[in-house]
Amino acid sequence: MRIGMIADAYRPVVSGVTNYIYLNKRFLEANGHQVYVFTFGEGEYKDDEPNIIRSPGLPLIDTGYYLSLSYKREARKLLYNMDVVHVHHPFFGGSLALRYCRPRGIPIIFTNHTRYDLYAQFYLPGLPDIISETMLQAYMPSFCRACDLIIAPSEGLRQILVKMGIDAPIEVVPNGVNLQPFSQPTTILNRADFNYTSENIILVYVGRLGPEKNLSFLLRSFAGTSQALDYVRLLLVGGGPERDNLEHQVRNMGIESKVFFTGMVPYEELPGYLGMADAFVTASISEVHPLSVIEAMASGLPVLGINSPGVGDTIQDGSTGFLATEDLAAFTAKMVRLVSEHDLRNKMGTAAKEAAKTFDIQRTSHMMEEIYQRVVQKTSFRKSGLRATLTRLFDNWRP
């Protein structure tokens, strides 16, 4: 099959979505498929993998995303020859997929990777919630209805999509992770390099330092835990716009000797950081399928999180970690247990490593491969229809 991945941003942008596309592309190519990534951005960056098709766009500050309302001619001509396209961002790339692929009978699959309702609140603070919610309710159901299939990475997100009024067919397929580097890391970092000792219990967070990650809440909980248990430490791996603010909070709380910010680190180095830690913590409620949580579980770490769609679908409370409500006292009580109950923490870590196998990239990509084949077969009649035939005929005459 010729498979087109549609993304508003791709590598070198670091995100769960870009990593998911990269991993699935490799797996599908290994199985003999031709996979193309249609995205934006041109310039000095040189792709180190084949079939990355970039069209020019207006960069959105330093986010790695671009604003564009069209693909360049070469990209369009190539896109017209796909057997199926898989959309990973619904707005710019998604609208272009509808424009270019629907008239030509090319089936469209969309994976909803993000809680767009929550992200609108964080990144459009001047826009009243009712307006951003109305915009999403107006766009998302109609967009999804124009697709052939919607993929939700978790059951919790599927339920949210249904509540948003999306009545298109939805299937749940977890986003996969290459577990091997995490379950069998080649290098584990030296604790002494971070001024940690064997007596310290290290809690680690990996991800973007952004407002949607609820890290101020996490810091307040850690401050309370560290007052009771002086040997606990917190390692924050990642970068983002909230770093300066978070460092200021750490100083104000007087816990700067117990919290370490690494900044951005290469993805291939993450197993070493996770391998050094004792447990993973997150307070985010904006995840739909948290890959960082799965990577931590594959590393043998129990996870503390807030019971919300995505995180709540991944962690089994009391078995592979702890789930708490978004209540500071309740969350901190679970964090204290995670730190102080050593035997339970080790037992949950072992269970977490076993549970992570469900999300192995080999398994989840095979599920997607079967879906592609099924959707292509189901919609094959469209390409021979009058509209698609005439559109393809005119393609030969268009500039």
Secondary structure, 3 states (H helix, E strand, C coil): CEEEEECCCCCCCCCHHHHHHHHHHHHHHHCCCEEEEEEECCCCCCCCCCCEEEECCEECCCCCCEECCCCCHHHHHHHCCCCEEEECCCCHHHHHHHHHHHHHCCCEEEECCCCHHHHHHHHCCCCCHHHHHHHHHHHHHHHHHHCCEEEECCHHHHHHHHHCCCCCCEEECCCCECCHHHHCCCCCCCHHHHCCCCCCEEEEEECCCCHHHCHHHHHHHHHHHHHHCCCEEEEEEECCCCHHHHHHHHHHHCCCCCEEEEECCCHHHHHHHHHHCCEEECCCCCCCCCHHHHHHHHCCCCEEEECCCCHHHHCCECCCEEEECCCHHHHHHHHHHHHHCHHHHHHHHHHHHHHHHHHEHHHHHHHHHHHHHHHHHHCHHHHHCHHHHHHHHHHCCCC
